[in-house]
Every structure is written in C-alpha cells, then in structure tokens.
Amino acid sequence: MKKLDLIIRPHKLEDVKEALTTVGVQGMTVSEVKGFGRQRGHTELYRGAEYAISFLPKVRVEILVPDSLLDQVMEAAIKAAWTGKIGDGKLWVTPVEEVIRIRTGEVGEAAL
C-alpha cells in the first residue's frame, strides 16, 4: 500500500476528485493549506498600496492506494491537476506498512 499526498490549486480539487473516483479511489482526506514553492507568492494592489502575499492558498489531498492502482491513480491525479503554469503543485508517494479500519477491525487492503 502507498499513501499519496497531493498539493494542488484549490480550483482543481473537483477535477482531481472526479478523476480519482473514476480510477477506483474510494476515499480521500482534503485540507486547506498555505505555502509556496518556486512561485514565491505574488504581489497585489489594495487601495493603491502594493503588498506581498508570501503564502498562497493550496489544497492537500491524502489518499491510501493499493499497489495495483498506484500508477493509474498518479497518472489521473497529475492529468487532472495540470494547468501547465508555475504553482500546479506536487505529488509524493510514501510506503504504508499497515492500515486498520477502526469500526470493523479490517486490516490491510480490505481496510481501504
């Protein structure tokens, strides 16, 4: 099993969710986060004064995936989140040793 973490643009969340459910993802955790990468934020003008916004709003999506679906899920997520512009985000994969569904006690892939 693997855990996928995606940091994406907020307006791409619905596209990513649809793409992931299409390839068989049954659940995900979504958090609103702020951060910056190479984009380094941007400046805005408010009432004639310019100010810098260092941390941009992003969305973090966390998914547990069986090894058999990993490539399909990664491809679908990247395709759905892509705009081709700086700030599209990141995706990383972490190995998961064990998963237990608390309600039923199911273990491993059955718990997904």
N, C-alpha and C positions, 0 to 999 in steps of 0.2 A: 504494500500500500504506500501511497505517496500523499503528501499534503502540498497543494498548490496555493501559493499566495500571489495575488494579482493586485497591483496598484494601477488604477485606471482613471480616466477622466470621468467625472460624475455623470455627464450626459450620455456616456456609452454603457452605463450599467444595464439598462433594459436590453440593449443589443447583446451584451455578453450573457445575461441571464437566459435569454431565448436560445442563443447558440449552445450554451452548456446543457440546457434541458433537452435540446434536440439530440445531443450525442449520448444522453443517458445519465447525466448528473442529477441526483435526486434531492440534494440539499446543499446549501451554502450559507456562510455567515458573511454579512456585509457590515462594514463600519465606515463612517465618515472620518477621514483623516486629513491632515495637512502636511505638506512637505515641499521639498524642492530637490531638483537634480541639476542637470546641465542647464536647464531653463533658467535657474536662479531667480525665479519670481518675475515681477514686472512692475512698471510704474503706472500710476493712474492719476488723473486730474480730478480734483474735487473742489468746487467753488474757487477755482483759479489757483489752487495750491497743488503742487505735484508731490506725491508721496509714494514710497516704495512698498510693495507687497512682497514680502520675502517668502512666506509660506502659502502655497496655493492649495485650494481645496481639491482633494482626491478621494477616491473610494477604494477601500481594501476589501477584496473578496477572498475568502478562505474556503477551500474545497478539499475533501478527502476523496481520493480516487483509487480504485483498484489498478494494479499494474497493467492489466489488459486494456484499460481505457486511456491510459496516460497520454499517448501520442495524439489520439483523436481529440481529447479534451484540450490539450495545449494548442493544437492547431486551430480549433474552433474559437478558443479564447483570444488568441492573437489576431485572428482574422476579424473578429467582432470588435475588438478594441482599437484596431489600427485606424489612424487618420493620415499618417504619413508626415505629421508635423511633430516638432520637438514637444515633449511633455506627454507622449502617448502612454508612458508608464513602464512597469517592469512585471515580469513573471518569474517566480523561482519555485523550485521543487525541493522538498525535504522528505527524507525517508521517515515512515511512521512504523514503529515497532508493534504497537498493539492498539486496538480500538475496542471498547466495550460499550454497548448500549445500556445505559443505566436502568431504564424501565424494564427491559426483558432479560438482561444478562447475556445477550448475544455477544459473541466475540469474533474478531477478525472482519472479513469482508461481509459476513452476514449482518454485522452491526451498522454497515453503511446504509 
